[in-house]
Amino acid sequence: MTTIPITEAREHLADLGNRVALRGERLVVERRGKTLFALVPVEDVELLERLEDETDIRLARRAMKGGGSNIPWEKVKKDLGL
């Protein structure tokens, strides 16, 4: 992964976008030696979101199997002031 200063990212955003989109490069942008954000291909973001969704589903299924007590919807609404 290549690290670039934010000043360079600001000046060359279109070119950096092409490097990321067309070549699949991953770029880390930093300011004063601290990492701020990354420019990554959309495919990387989509993969991350799929993995997060799978994790959420797995955790929800585990929680549903846990047999915890149910709270009536009316009580939830009242507690939340809805």
C-alpha positions in Angstrom: 0.0 0.0 0.0 1.3 3.4 -0.9 1.1 6.3 1.6 0.7 9.9 0.3 0.4 13.2 2.1 -3.0 14.9 2.0 -1.6 17.9 0.1 -0.7 15.5 -2.8 -4.1 13.8 -2.6 -5.8 17.2 -2.8 -3.7 18.3 -5.8 -4.0 15.0 -7.7 -7.3 13.5 -6.7 -8.4 12.7 -10.3 -5.1 10.9 -11.0 -5.3 9.0 -7.7 -8.9 8.0 -8.5 -7.7 6.5 -11.7 -4.9 4.6 -10.0 -7.4 3.2 -7.6 -10.2 2.5 -10.0 -8.2 1.3 -13.0 -5.2 -0.4 -11.4 -6.7 -1.5 -8.2 -4.1 0.4 -6.1 -4.8 1.0 -2.4 -3.6 4.4 -1.2 -3.4 5.7 2.4 -3.6 9.4 2.9 -1.9 10.9 5.9 -1.4 14.3 7.5 1.6 15.0 9.7 2.4 11.3 9.9 -1.0 10.3 11.0 -3.2 8.1 8.8 -6.5 9.9 7.8 -8.2 7.6 5.3 -7.7 5.2 2.5 -8.6 5.3 -1.2 -9.5 1.8 -2.2 -11.3 0.2 -5.1 -15.1 -0.1 -4.9 -14.7 -3.9 -5.0 -12.8 -3.8 -1.7 -15.6 -1.7 0.0 -18.2 -4.1 -1.4 -16.3 -7.1 0.0 -16.0 -5.4 3.4 -19.7 -4.7 3.5 -20.6 -8.3 2.6 -18.3 -9.6 5.3 -19.9 -7.2 7.8 -23.4 -8.3 6.7 -22.4 -12.0 7.1 -21.1 -11.3 10.6 -24.2 -9.4 11.6 -26.4 -12.3 10.3 -24.3 -14.9 12.1 -24.6 -12.9 15.4 -28.3 -12.4 15.0 -28.9 -16.1 14.4 -26.8 -16.9 17.5 -28.8 -14.4 19.5 -32.1 -15.9 18.3 -31.0 -19.4 19.3 -30.1 -18.1 22.7 -33.7 -18.3 23.9 -33.7 -14.9 25.7 -36.9 -13.4 26.9 -39.0 -11.4 24.5 -40.2 -7.9 25.3 -43.7 -6.9 24.0 -43.6 -4.3 21.2 -45.9 -2.0 23.2 -43.5 -1.9 26.1 -40.5 -1.1 23.8 -42.5 1.8 22.2 -43.4 3.1 25.6 -39.9 2.8 26.9 -38.6 4.7 23.9 -41.3 7.3 24.1 -42.8 6.4 20.8 
